[in-house]
Amino acid sequence: MTAPAPAVTREDARLMDILQGGRCFYCGEPVGAKATFDHVIPAAYGGINTPGNVVLAHRRCNRMKGDRLPTPEEIARLMRQRRGSRLGLWPPITALAAAEPGQEWVTVARAVAALKG
């Protein structure tokens, strides 16, 4: 079994804010001090509270996203933002980027299960 993933710290949140240009990950508008953490891979489907699976978002954008998986465009943007960053990407996100159309949930489930060993 693997060690628990690190939780998101204040320093992580500050770095996310810098990498995202002070903007909500989903709508692109300034996010300000009322930013919320959104799980890129939703917690309902095995997503965890680790810097590699969290972005800053407006509360309303977070609610509107709900439990859906990120779009290919959102994955590509996250990969660009996190390239070279210590925040990195949670492995199921990388797996999702390579998923065949229609196989996204299966790909995520397998990647999450593989981490649980």
N, C-alpha and C positions, 0 to 999 in steps of 0.2 A: 504494500500500500504506500502511496506517495505522501509526502508531508503536506500539511495544509498550505494552501496558497496564502500569501501575505495579504492583509486587508489594505484598503486604500487609506493612505495617510494624508495629512494636510499638505505635505510637500508634493505628493502625487497630484493632488487636486490643483495646486499652483502650476505644476508642470503641464497638466492637461489644459489649463486655461491658456498658457503660453502657446502650446502646440495647436490649439484650436483657435488661436487669434482672439481670445476673449468672446467667442461666439458659440451659440448653441450648436451642437453637432448636427441636429436635424434641420432646423430652419435657417441657420446662418445669421440670425440676428444677435446683437450683443446679449450676453447671458447675465452679466452683472453678479451681484453678491447672492442672488436667490437661485443660483444654479442647483440642480439636483443631479445625483448620480443615476445614470441609466445603464443597465446591464445590456451590452450589445447582444449577447446570447442570453435570452431571458432566464431569470431564476426558475421560472416554472418548467423549464426544459433542461435544467442542470447547470445553467450559468451561475458563476460564483462571483463573489465580491472581491475581485482582485484587480489591480491596476490594468492588466492586459485585457480585461473584459468590461471596463467601465469608461463611459464618456460623460461629459458635462452637457446637460440639456435643461431647457426651461421645463418647469413642472407640467405645463400643458402639452408640450411636445413629448415628454416622457409618457404622459397618460395616453396621448394619441397613438404612440408607437405600440403601447401595450405589450403583448406577448409575441409579437411577430419577429421573425428573423430579419437581420439587416438585408437591404437590397444589395445587389452586386456593386452599385455605385457607392453605397455607404461603406462597404467592405474595402473597396479600392481607396476611398478617401482616408479611412482609418489606417490602412497600410502605409499610405504616403505620409500621414501625420506622425506615425509611430516609428518610421524607419530611422534607425540609429538612436532611438530614445530608450532610456532605461525602463520605461513603462512597458515596452514590448507589446506583444499580442498573445492572448491566451490561445493555446494550440487548436481548440475547436474552431476558432475564427479562421485560422489559416486553412484548416481542413474544409471549412465551408466555402472559402474562396475557390477551391478546386472542385467543388461538388458539381455533379451532372444536374442539369435542369430536372426538376421533379424529385430529386433525391436529397434535397437540402436537409430535411429533418432527420432522415436516416443517417446521413453523414455526420450531423452534429451529435446524434445519439451514440453512434459508434465512437466518435472522438472523445466524448465525455466519459463513456464507459472505459475506454482505454486508459484514461488518466486515473480512474479509480482502481485500476489494476486487477 
